[in-house]
Amino acid sequence: MNILVLGSGGREHALAWAILQNPKCDRLICAPGNAGMAAIAECADIDICDGGAVARFCDANAIDFVVIGPEAPLAAGVADRLRALDITCFGPSADAARLEASKAFTKDICAAVNAPTAGYAHFTDAEAARAYIRAQGAPIVIKADGLAAGKGVIVAMHEAEALDAIDMMFGGEFGAAGAEVVIEEFMEGEEASFFVLVDGETCLPIGTAQDHKRVGEGDTGPNTGGMGAYSPAPVLTDAIANVAMDQIIRPTMAEMARRGTPYQGVLYAGLMIKDGQPRLVEYNARFGDPECQVLMMRLGAQALDLMLACAEGRLDQMSVNWADDHALTVVMAAKGYPGSYAKGSEIRGLENCTSDSAQMVFHAGTRTDAGRLLANGGRVLNVTARGTTLAEAQKRAYAMVDQIDWPDGFCRRDIGWRALPDA
């Protein structure tokens, strides 16, 4: 098969790496890719949010299967354009991707099926939002309604912080994504990520993970796109996963189909778990980043078979074969992230890091220049390892981190701390 992966981050590098483990893959192209992806696949410079351009590229290169990594091309309807031309692709339609692209839409769906989630209110006016916050008090959660690259959520522990968040969002910090705001009840508990493949009818759970959103150790400081993750998530037991499937996932998918917008792709449910009961935090219409990295390390070659079955409506014939192991990834980011940071600093030492089925450094924001590897983003590397225990995976990942020479980068040193309190 000739396969095209759309995207340029660590998630897409991990997807490309897993796809290459499968002998069904004859040719792999990544668009636009990054320095890490260029080392294992061809890279193509196309606008991945332009469905016409993607379709023309597929036709010119005899592409059999397209895997859409990030949320932006999904919201732009790239999957719709490809399916209209009978090009097999992995990713939901633009209408179905509204589960991520609009927080208010998701809340309406949850209300329709009585799925357990946080109480909320939806605002298009800043002053009305401020009045609501003053009436509700803090802690409280402020969310940009649209896509904000994983950064449009403010968990405000004090009223002043919540009011500042309203000013920031309506003031244009997140562009059009913040033109509407959802304000939610603060939910207590432990958060975990639940990943389910859906082919329009069948829902197949494929794994759990936990990520670390805040920039500082001990989960302190501002939210980021994610500073590390591990899989599986101990808090998301089989019993809790079954409750989530019965009360949240399947009812949501049934409602989407009833509305004429069946969901086809990976559904990422962020769940808040307290006293053995899950509540929905939010949906994403693609793999999480960096959760995808630990999932792909554990799934390996079967990831392609599962995604292809999802795209072709054959999930009822599939099962997931998990190794009894753990994976952990550490995000190395540019100093200053998630605030302002400089690009272009040199990264050395990756040649000292083993690359195999148990240890990989996935590139998130890199480029090459005259043979040098340079940082080209906020989150730059995902240092990932497997182990028979989570402690072993953590030890291996940080041993790799210590081999990397990047004075202008940093990472958290406590990834996995919730599951390894004595680490």
N, C-alpha and C positions, 0 to 999 in steps of 0.2 A: 504493500500500500504506500501511496504518496500522501504524507500527512503534513498539514500546516497548523502550527500553533501560533495564535495571535497574542502578543504581549511582550513585555520587555523586563519583567521583574523576577524576583526570586520564585514566586509561584509558578511562572511559566518555565523557568529553568528546571524546576522540579518536575513539572509535567513532561517536559521534553526528555529529561533524563529517564523517567519511568517508561515513557513510550519506546525509547530506544532499547530497553531491555527485552521488548517483545519482538520475536522474529517476524511478526506480521508487518513490521515497519521496514520498508525498503528505502524510502527517502524521507528525510525530515527537514522541513523548512520552518524557521521561526521569523516572525515579523512583528516589530523590527528587531527583536532580540537584544542581546547585550554581549559583553566580552566573554562571559562564561558560556553562553549559548552558542556563540560563534566557534567555540572550541569543539563542540560536539555535533553541530548541525550547520546547514546553510542559513544565512540570514538575508532577509529581503527588506528593503526600505519602502514600505507602502503605508498609507493612512488606514489604520485598522478600524477606524470609525466610519469609513466610507465603504458602504456595502457594495457599491458598484465596482470600486477599485479592487476590493477583495475578490469579488466574483470573477472579474477579468483575469486576475492573477491565477485563480484556481483553474480557469479554463486554459490559460496559456501553459500551465505547469502540470496538467493532468492530475490535479489534487483529488484524492478519493475521500478524504476526511479532514474536517476543520475542527480544531479544539479552540474555543474562545475562552481566554483566560480572565481578563479584567472585566469590570462592570460597565465601563463606558461604551464599548462596542455593542454590548447587549442592549443597553438603554437606547442606543442609536439605531437598533433594528437590523444589525448585520445578520443575525441568525435568520430573521424573516426573509431577507433578500436571498440568502443562500438556499434556504429551503424552497423558495419559489422557483429556483433554477435547478431543483433536484440535486443539490450538493449536500451530502450528508454532513451534519455539523452537530457539535455538542455545545448546548447553551440554549436558554429559553428565549422565547419571543420577546419583543419590546413590551408588549402588554403584560406578559407574565413576569417579566423582570421588574415591573412596578413594585413587586414585593420588596425590592431593595431600593428602587429609585424614588419611592415616596413612602415616608414613614406613616403619613396619614392614611394612605391607601391600605397599608398593612393593618393598621389599627381598625379600619372599617371591616376588613375581612375577619379579623379576630372577633370583633363584636358580633358579626353575622353567625359565627359558628360557636360562640361562647368559649373560645380558646383562652386559657388562663394567661393573662398578661398584666402589665401595669396600667392603672388608671391614667387617663391622659386628657389633654385638651389641645386643639389645633388652632393656630393663630396666623393671620395675615397682617395684623396690625400690632406694632410694637407697644403702644400704650396699653392696649387690652391685655397683652402678654405680661406686661409689668404689673398690672393690677391683679392678674391671676396669681402671680408669684407672691405678691404681698399678702394675698388672702390665704394662700396655701402654706407659705413659710418654707423653710429648708430643713433637711436636705431635699433636693429636687433635681430632676434631670432635664436639660435643655438639648434638643436635637434639631439640627437643620433638617428640613423635610427631604431635601434632595441629596444627590451624590456629592460627598465631600472628601473622597479619598480616605475614608476611615477616620477622619479627624473632626467630623461635625457633631460630636457629642461632648457636652460639658456636664460632668457630675458636680453640681454645686452644693457644697456642704454649708454654705452661708448665703443668706438672702442677697447680700451685696454682690457676691460672685455670680449669682443667677441673673441679677439685673445687668451686670456687666456683659454676660453672655448674650442677653437679648440685644444690647446695644451693638455688640460685635457682629452678630448674625444679620440683623436688619441693616447694619451699617455697611454690609457688603464684603465682610471677611471671607465668606465662602461663595461669593458671587450669587448666581441664580439659585444655588442649592439652599441658601439661607433666606430666600424671599418669603418662605413660609416656615413656620416653626411648630414643632410638637413639644409640649411640655408634659413630662411624665412623673408619676409617683416614683420615689426612690425605693427600689426593691432591695431588701437585705438578703444575704445568702452568698453562695459561691457560684461563680459563672463558669460555664463550660460550653464548648462548641460541639454540635451534633451535625453530622453530614449524612445526607440521604440522597440517593439517586432516584429520580422520578422520570418515567417515560410517558407521562400523560395519564397512565392508569396505575401501574405498579410502583410502589414505594419500597426501595431497598436500602436499609441503613448500611453505611460503609465504614463508619468509624467515628471516634470521639477524640477530642483534643482540648487542651486548655492553653490559652495564650496569656501574655503579660502585656497589657496595654500601656501602662504608665511607664514613663521614662526612667524613673528612679528605683533603686532597690527597695524591697519591701512594698512594692506597688505604690510608690509615692511620686509626686510631680505630675506634670500635664500628661494627658492622653497622647498616644502616638498611633501609628498604623500597626504597631505590634513589635515588641522587643525580644520576643522569644516564645517558644511553645513546646509542648510535649504531648505525646500520644502513647497509650490511651489516657483518658481523664478518669482517675479513680473515683471522683465524686459522681460521675455519670454511670451508675451501675446499670446492669441489664434491666433490672426492674424499673428504674427511673426512665430508661430509654423507651421501654414499652409503654409507660404512661404517656410520655411525650408523643410517641407515634399515635396512640389512641385519642388523646385529647387535643393535640396541637397539629401535628404534621398531616395525618390523613384527613381530618376535617378541613384544613386549609386547602389541600390539594383537590378535595371533592368540590369545595366552593369555587375554586378557580375554574374547574372543568364545567361546573353548572353555569358560570358566567360566560362560557364560550372562549375562555383563555386557558386551556390546559397547559400545565407546566411540564417542560421537558428539559432536564439538565440536572445539575447538582443544586440541592437546596441546603443552605447552611443556616441552621437555627442556633442563635445564641440563646442559651437557657440560663435562668437564674434558679438555683436549686436551694431550697430550704426545707428542712424537716422531711426530706424524701420526696418533695413535690416540685416539679419543674414549672416555671412560668416563662413565657417567651419574652426575651429582651428585644430581639429584632431578627429579621430574615436577611440573608444575603443571597444573591442569585448566582454566586460563583464560589469557588474554593476560597477559604480564608488565606491570608498571607500574614504570618508565616505558618499557619496550620497545615497548609497544603504540603509544605516541605516534609513535615514529619509523617503525614499520611502517605505520601508517595514513597518515602523510604521504606515504609512497612508494607505497602501494597506491591511495589515493584511492577513486574511485567503485566500482572493481571489488571492493572489500572486501565490499559488500553482496551482490553476485552470488555471491561465493565462500561467504559464510556461509549464504546461503539454499540454495545447492546442497548444502552440508554437511548442513543440517537436513533436506533433502528426499531425501538419498541419491543425489545426482547428481554426486558429485565425479569419477567416471570420465569425465565429459563436459567437465571444466573444465581450464584451464591458467592459470598466473599470468603476467601481462605486467608485468615489471619495467622501469621506466625505469633507464637507466644512470647513476644518481646516488646521492647519500648523504644521510642525514638525521641530525641530532644534537639532543638535547634536554638542557637544563640544568634541574635541579630547584632552585627557590628555596624554602627552608624557613624556618620560624620559628626564631629564635635559641634555642638550648637543645636543639633536636631532635638526636638521637633520645631525649634525656632529657626532663625537664620543660620546658614552654614555655608562653607566654601566648597566649591567643586574643584577637582583637578589634582588633589593630593595623591602622591604615589603610594601604592600598596605593594609590599614585598613579602616573600616568604611562603606564598601559596604552594610553591613546589615542594615544600616540606610537609604538606598535608596529604595524607593518603586519600585516594579517590577510588572507592569500591562500593559494594552493596551495603557496607556497614558504616562508611564515613564519606561525607561529601561536603564540599563548600559550594553552595548555590549562590550565584551572583544575582544581586537585586538591582544595584545601580552602579555599573562599571562600564568603562570603555578602554580601548587601548590606543596608545600613541607612541609610535616609534619603538614598539616592543615593550613599552612600559604599561603596567596596569594602573589605571587611574580611577579614583572615586568620581561618580557622576550622578550622585543623588544623596538623599538623606539617609535612608536605609540602604546599605551598600553590599553587605555579605551576610549569608545565612549559614553558619557553621553547624553542621548537622551530623548526628551520630546515632547509631542503634546500640542496644545492649540487652542482655538477658534480664536486667533490672533497670529501673529508671536511674538509680544511682550510678550504674556502670555507663549508661548512655550520657549522663551529665558529665562524668569524669572524662570520657573520651572527647566530648565536644569541647570542653574547656582546655584540654590538652592541645587540641588543634588551634583554638584561639591563641594560645600562648606561642604558637609557632609563627603567627602572622605578625609582620613588622609594619605597623601602620600608626605612626605617632599622632596623626590627625583624626583617628577614629576612637570609639569607645564602645563598651558594651556593659550590660548588667552582669553581675557575677553570681546572681541568685536564681537563675531560671530553673523552675521546678520546685521552688521553695515550699509551695503549699503542700505538695505531695511528699516532700523530703524535709520535714521541719527540722531535722537534726543535721542537715547538710551544711 
